[in-house]
């Protein structure tokens, strides 16, 4: 787009990561999922423009795995805050988060937006039953969205640690492969059902937010 054509849309920003996703999924898995969700929202709302994704975010819990890049929670929170402030020309900003490690940063930014009374929605998926990382859930989503980049022959099951242990130790001491869950049970059919549910979650959340 050129600037005269932009207008005053809702700007939707996919928020992903660059981090290990086991030996069978690509480093940009979270970015792929977040971008696909943002694109799906744009297909059902004509007032949405999808921004370039944030692809290197807060991934400190995956430190020690080759390929993982992280800017940390503090910088991530500041980045989200300043990005939203820079979009005052828009009618609102929606952050679509695809990486659990970003949640603390996004919560901090959301508190700033509330104080500043900015038209910003910070959204991330809600799962009824999901394994933590590179397991059935993410592998199924990728089998639906980008199956050629999934190497199921390399997929192996990993442990599912408690959240306190994950926060305390990070992933590497808990799983040599980086997998937390069981990707060997994943399927494209499950991925499509999961994705359709997430799209509806996002569509509903944006509709409620836009009407307030």
C-alpha positions, -999 to +999 in steps of 0.1 A: +000+000+000+009+036-004+001+060+024-028+079+007-047+045+003-043+035+039-071+056+054-081+049+090-084+011+093-081-012+123-044-022+121-039-059+130-004-068+140+006-105+141+029-113+170+050-144+166+085-155+176+118-169+163+125-199+184+130-236+184+099-257+179+114-292+183+132-310+155+101-312+133+086-276+131+102-244+117+115-216+139+088-192+127+058-215+137+043-189+160+046-162+133+030-184+107+000-191+130-004-155+141-002-142+105-027-167+093-052-157+120-047-120+111-052-127+074-084-147+082-097-118+102-090-095+072-111-118+050-142-113+071-138-076+080-133-049+053-121-024+079-089-043+087-053-039+074-027-065+084+007-051+094+040-069+090+045-094+118+066-090+149+088-120+143+116-117+170+100-113+204+103-126+240+116-162+239+140-163+268+125-196+280+140-213+248+176-200+255+202-225+246+186-239+214+202-229+181+180-206+161+162-190+190+163-152+190+148-130+218+146-094+228+133-101+263+101-091+280+110-055+289+119-046+253+090-065+239+066-046+261+081-013+250+080-023+214+043-031+215+036+001+234+055+023+210+041+006+179+005+012+191+014+049+199+028+053+164-005+042+149-026+071+161-038+076+125-056+043+127-091+037+142-076+010+164-049-016+168-053-053+174-023-074+184-028-111+175-003-131+197+008-165+186+035-171+213+029-178+250+062-163+260+049-128+250+020-128+273+037-110+302+050-083+279+016-079+263-001-076+296+022-049+307+016-030+274-022-035+279-020-018+313-003+012+296-030+013+269-057+013+295-041+043+313-037+062+280-071+052+269-059+039+236-080+019+212-059-012+214-070-049+217-043-073+230-055-108+220-041-143+223-057-178+218-076-197+244-073-235+243-095-259+262-069-287+260-035-280+245+000-292+251+026-265+258+050-264+229+056-281+196+033-309+206-001-320+192-016-285+191+010-266+172+020-295+150-017-300+140-020-262+132+011-263+110-001-295+092-032-275+083-015-242+075+019-252+060+023-290+058+053-290+036+074-274+064+065-301+089+089-331+092+067-357+110+095-383+106+115-362+131+086-357+156+091-371+191+071-368+222+084-348+251+074-341+287+046-318+299+062-299+329+043-278+353+042-241+346+063-232+377+090-256+366+089-242+330+092-206+343+120-216+368+141-237+345+132-228+309+127-255+282+162-269+276+167-285+311+133-301+308+134-314+272+164-321+251+144-319+219+125-288+229+092-306+226+066-302+254+038-325+244+032-352+218+034-342+181+031-378+169-006-377+173-011-345+153-032-343+121-042-317+096-079-324+104-073-315+140-054-284+129-082-272+107-107-276+136-083-258+160-077-230+135-114-225+127-121-222+164-093-196+169-105-176+139-140-175+155-125-165+189-106-136+172-135-125+151-158-124+181-133-106+203-126-079+177-164-075+170-171-070+207-141-046+211-150-026+179-185-020+191-175-005+225 
